[in-house]
Amino acid sequence: MPVNDAHRHLGVLPAYPFYGGPAVHPDLGARATIDELIADLDAEGTERALVIPNYGVPDPEIAFSFNELCVEAAQRDDRIRAGLWVSPLDRDADRTAKALSLAAEPGVRALKLSFLLGGRPTDPACRPGLDRIFAAAREHDLVVHVHTSPGAASDIDEVGTLVDHYGDDVKVHLVHFGGGMSGHIKLVGSRFFDWIAAGKQVYTDLSWAIGFAPRWLAAEVDRRGIGGDRILFASDEPWGDQAGEYARLAAAAGDGELADLVFRGTFDKLYG
């Protein structure tokens, strides 16, 4: 069956001495060119993909530098949609303004936020930048695609405030479903469904999810009768593993209506 991928990266990062070790390239599958990306999609059988700049080394200029490449990819192949790297930080204001100038380009469907490179959703100093980013998303009907991971500025307790503040009229995609044990439990236990019931435009993917989370989420969707149209498949290539991510989520989603939404339908609605 064709699969739509709601989160993968384009661009090759320089080697970096993460955590005080030697300079390394952990993202072995990173792609520098559009041709390489298209070859991967063909090999996987991926029908459509949202492609965002690769990032991870603590230099935001590198992530910003891949915006034009992602836009070019989307305009070259109709299977590809582009996400633009943006930042709410004052030091990145000019680069973010340049990125937002591309928001109306054909194929652009998302704005990518990650607080791994600085800032915090609840920091008042970030509020003006966040307001500009979400205003651009609202104007151009774009999704704000936000990284989550346990603790610090990317914790769901922090990132969830963006759903509370902006989710009434802007679509927010919570990447990695909270990013770990605490986030999964907070979201499946109530918060994800409470947001949906309150009318928030919240979506998520299960890349990096701990094994129990996809099963539990699928069971809660079935029990509650809501949320099945808010979950997307995402590989997070080259930081994730497409085959492994697919296998885990397919096992949880089964082969019925939920699987069709997760692997195809919700992507078409959100990014297609």
C-alpha positions as CSV (number, residue, x, y, z in Angstrom):
1,M,0.0,0.0,0.0
2,P,1.2,3.5,-0.7
3,V,2.5,5.4,2.4
4,N,2.7,9.1,3.1
5,D,5.6,10.3,5.3
6,A,4.8,13.4,7.5
7,H,8.4,14.1,8.6
8,R,11.7,13.6,7.0
9,H,14.8,15.7,6.4
10,L,16.9,17.0,3.6
11,G,20.5,18.3,3.8
12,V,23.8,17.0,5.1
13,L,25.2,18.3,8.3
14,P,28.9,18.7,9.1
15,A,30.5,16.3,11.6
16,Y,30.1,17.5,15.2
17,P,31.6,16.5,18.5
18,F,28.3,15.7,20.3
19,Y,28.4,15.4,24.1
20,G,32.2,16.0,24.2
21,G,33.1,13.1,22.0
22,P,34.8,13.0,18.6
23,A,33.3,14.7,15.6
24,V,30.8,12.3,14.1
25,H,28.0,11.9,11.5
26,P,25.3,9.9,13.3
27,D,22.7,10.6,10.6
28,L,24.1,8.1,8.1
29,G,21.2,8.3,5.7
30,A,21.3,12.1,5.3
31,R,20.8,13.2,1.7
32,A,22.4,16.2,0.1
33,T,20.5,16.2,-3.2
34,I,16.9,16.0,-4.4
35,D,17.8,13.1,-6.7
36,E,18.9,11.1,-3.7
37,L,15.7,12.0,-1.8
38,I,13.6,10.9,-4.7
39,A,15.5,7.7,-5.0
40,D,14.8,6.9,-1.3
41,L,11.0,7.6,-1.8
42,D,11.0,5.3,-4.8
43,A,12.8,2.5,-3.0
44,E,10.5,2.7,0.1
45,G,7.3,3.1,-1.9
46,T,6.6,6.4,-0.2
47,E,3.9,8.2,-2.2
48,R,4.2,11.6,-0.6
49,A,6.5,13.2,2.0
50,L,6.8,16.4,4.0
51,V,10.5,17.3,3.8
52,I,12.1,19.7,6.3
53,P,15.7,21.0,6.7
54,N,18.0,18.7,8.5
55,Y,19.3,20.0,11.8
56,G,21.0,18.8,15.0
57,V,24.3,20.6,15.2
58,P,24.1,23.8,17.3
59,D,24.4,26.2,14.4
60,P,20.9,27.5,13.2
61,E,22.4,28.9,10.1
62,I,22.9,25.4,8.7
63,A,19.2,24.5,9.2
64,F,18.1,27.8,7.6
65,S,20.4,27.2,4.7
66,F,18.4,24.1,3.6
67,N,15.1,26.0,3.3
68,E,15.6,26.8,-0.4
69,L,16.6,23.2,-1.1
70,C,13.4,21.9,0.4
71,V,11.3,24.4,-1.5
72,E,13.1,23.4,-4.7
73,A,12.4,19.7,-4.0
74,A,8.6,20.4,-3.5
75,Q,8.5,22.3,-6.8
76,R,10.3,19.7,-8.7
77,D,8.3,16.7,-7.6
78,D,4.6,16.8,-6.8
79,R,5.0,14.0,-4.2
80,I,7.1,16.3,-2.0
81,R,5.8,19.0,0.3
82,A,8.2,21.5,2.0
83,G,8.6,22.7,5.6
84,L,10.5,25.8,6.3
85,W,12.9,26.2,9.3
86,V,12.0,29.1,11.5
87,S,12.9,30.4,14.9
88,P,11.3,32.7,17.5
89,L,14.7,33.9,18.8
90,D,15.7,37.6,18.3
91,R,19.1,36.5,17.0
92,D,17.4,34.6,14.2
93,A,14.9,37.3,13.4
94,D,16.4,38.3,10.0
95,R,16.8,34.6,8.9
96,T,13.3,33.8,10.0
97,A,11.9,36.8,8.1
98,K,13.7,35.5,5.0
99,A,12.2,32.0,5.6
100,L,8.7,33.4,6.0
101,S,9.1,35.2,2.7
102,L,9.0,31.8,1.1
103,A,5.7,30.8,2.9
104,A,3.6,31.4,-0.2
105,E,5.8,29.4,-2.5
106,P,4.1,26.5,-4.2
107,G,4.6,23.3,-2.3
108,V,5.3,24.9,1.1
109,R,3.0,23.4,3.7
110,A,4.6,23.8,7.1
111,L,6.8,25.9,9.4
112,K,9.3,23.9,11.5
113,L,10.0,24.9,15.1
114,S,12.5,23.1,17.4
115,F,13.7,24.5,20.7
116,L,16.7,22.2,20.7
117,L,18.7,25.1,19.2
118,G,17.6,27.6,21.7
119,G,14.5,29.4,23.1
120,R,11.6,28.2,25.1
121,P,7.8,28.2,24.3
122,T,7.1,29.9,27.7
123,D,9.9,32.5,27.5
124,P,8.3,36.0,27.2
125,A,11.3,36.9,25.0
126,C,10.1,34.3,22.4
127,R,6.5,35.5,22.3
128,P,6.9,38.2,19.6
129,G,8.8,35.7,17.4
130,L,6.2,33.0,18.0
131,D,3.4,35.4,17.2
132,R,5.0,36.3,13.9
133,I,5.5,32.6,13.0
134,F,2.0,31.6,13.9
135,A,0.5,34.6,12.2
136,A,2.3,33.5,9.0
137,A,1.0,30.0,9.4
138,R,-2.5,31.4,9.8
139,E,-2.2,33.7,6.8
140,H,-0.9,30.9,4.5
141,D,-2.8,28.0,6.0
142,L,0.4,26.2,7.0
143,V,1.0,23.7,9.7
144,V,3.4,24.5,12.6
145,H,5.5,21.4,13.0
146,V,7.1,21.3,16.5
147,H,9.7,18.9,17.9
148,T,9.0,17.3,21.3
149,S,11.3,15.4,23.6
150,P,11.5,14.8,27.4
151,G,12.5,17.7,29.7
152,A,13.8,21.2,29.1
153,A,12.3,23.4,26.4
154,S,11.0,20.6,24.2
155,D,9.0,18.9,26.9
156,I,5.3,18.5,26.2
157,D,4.5,20.7,29.3
158,E,6.3,23.5,27.4
159,V,5.4,22.8,23.8
160,G,1.8,22.0,24.8
161,T,1.4,25.7,25.7
162,L,1.6,26.4,21.9
163,V,-1.4,24.2,21.3
164,D,-3.2,26.0,24.2
165,H,-2.3,29.5,22.8
166,Y,-2.5,29.1,19.1
167,G,-4.3,25.8,18.4
168,D,-7.8,27.3,17.9
169,D,-7.0,28.6,14.5
170,V,-3.6,27.2,13.5
171,K,-2.8,23.5,13.0
172,V,0.0,22.3,15.3
173,H,1.8,19.0,14.6
174,L,3.5,17.6,17.7
175,V,6.4,15.6,16.4
176,H,7.4,12.4,18.3
177,F,4.2,12.3,20.3
178,G,5.8,13.9,23.4
179,G,9.1,12.3,22.7
180,G,9.3,9.8,25.6
181,M,7.6,8.0,28.5
182,S,6.4,11.0,30.3
183,G,5.1,12.7,27.2
184,H,3.4,9.6,25.9
185,I,1.5,9.1,29.2
186,K,0.5,12.7,29.5
187,L,-0.8,12.7,25.9
188,V,-2.6,9.4,25.8
189,G,-3.8,9.6,29.4
190,S,-5.9,12.6,28.6
191,R,-4.2,15.7,27.2
192,F,-4.2,14.8,23.5
193,F,-7.9,13.9,23.6
194,D,-8.8,16.9,25.8
195,W,-7.3,19.2,23.2
196,I,-9.3,17.5,20.4
197,A,-12.5,17.7,22.4
198,A,-11.8,21.4,23.0
199,G,-11.6,22.1,19.3
200,K,-7.8,22.5,19.1
201,Q,-6.2,21.7,15.7
202,V,-3.6,19.3,17.1
203,Y,-1.9,16.5,15.2
204,T,0.9,14.1,16.0
205,D,3.2,11.4,14.7
206,L,4.7,8.4,16.5
207,S,8.3,8.6,15.3
208,W,10.7,7.7,18.1
209,A,7.7,6.4,20.2
210,I,8.4,3.9,22.9
211,G,6.9,0.5,22.0
212,F,3.8,0.7,24.2
213,A,2.7,4.1,23.0
214,P,1.3,3.2,19.5
215,R,-0.7,0.3,20.9
216,W,-2.1,2.3,23.7
217,L,-2.9,5.3,21.5
218,A,-4.7,3.1,19.0
219,A,-6.7,1.4,21.8
220,E,-7.7,4.8,23.2
221,V,-8.8,6.1,19.8
222,D,-11.0,3.0,19.5
223,R,-12.4,3.4,23.1
224,R,-13.0,7.2,22.9
225,G,-14.1,7.3,19.3
226,I,-12.0,10.4,18.5
227,G,-8.4,11.1,17.4
228,G,-7.9,8.7,14.6
229,D,-7.8,11.5,12.1
230,R,-5.1,13.3,14.0
231,I,-2.3,10.7,13.8
232,L,0.3,10.6,11.0
233,F,3.0,8.2,10.0
234,A,6.5,9.8,10.0
235,S,9.9,8.2,9.4
236,D,12.1,11.1,10.6
237,E,14.7,9.9,8.2
238,P,17.7,10.1,8.5
239,W,17.4,10.2,12.3
240,G,14.7,7.6,12.3
241,D,14.4,4.3,10.5
242,Q,11.6,4.2,7.9
243,A,11.2,0.4,7.9
244,G,11.2,0.2,11.6
245,E,8.8,3.1,12.2
246,Y,6.4,1.7,9.6
247,A,6.4,-1.8,11.1
248,R,5.8,-0.6,14.7
249,L,2.9,1.7,13.7
250,A,1.4,-0.7,11.2
251,A,1.2,-3.4,14.0
252,A,-0.7,-0.9,16.2
253,A,-3.0,0.6,13.5
254,G,-4.0,-2.7,11.9
255,D,-5.4,-2.8,8.4
256,G,-8.7,-0.9,8.6
257,E,-9.9,2.7,8.8
258,L,-7.3,3.8,11.3
259,A,-4.4,2.5,9.2
260,D,-5.8,4.3,6.1
261,L,-5.9,7.6,8.0
262,V,-2.5,7.2,9.6
263,F,-0.6,6.2,6.5
264,R,-2.5,8.1,3.9
265,G,-5.7,10.1,4.6
266,T,-4.6,12.5,7.3
267,F,-1.5,13.5,5.4
268,D,-3.6,14.2,2.3
269,K,-5.8,16.5,4.4
270,L,-3.1,18.2,6.3
271,Y,-0.2,18.4,3.7
272,G,-1.6,17.2,0.4
